[in-house]
Amino acid sequence: MTDQVIEIHGVRVFVFDAKGDKLAGERDANAFLSAVWAQQATLAVIPVERLGEDFLDLKTRIAGEVIQKFVNYQVRLAILGDISAWTNESTALRDFVYETNRGRSLWFIGDLAELDQRLSIAA
């Protein structure tokens, strides 16, 4: 699969391919945001394979900095894939995922069907 733009319930979604440069820090977010803007999308779906190895370690603050950048530029973000290996090891991350999934700016989703469901409710 390559990067693709899809529309789900009236939302233009940029789905990044699982292979490519990593989102490892705040500076990397610029390239991802640029790709989203170039396609006039409002929601970015980034596979967990594209995250830097420290992204889900909340102590590094990388996730918070990146997410804040997406929020500041009004681009919603969904992390796609199984992160149970990380949430099983970190109560803080498990709580973070629970709280963000209750909002509208950041979701952790298992697959695109789950995104479809979330967007159908939010629409």
Secondary structure, 3 states (H helix, E strand, C coil): CCCEEEEECCEEEEECCCCCCCECCHHHHHHHHHHHHHCCCCEEEEEHHHECCCCCCHHHCHHHHHHHHHHHCCCEEEEECCCHHHHCCCHHHHHHHHHHHCCCCEEEECCHHHHHHHHHHHC
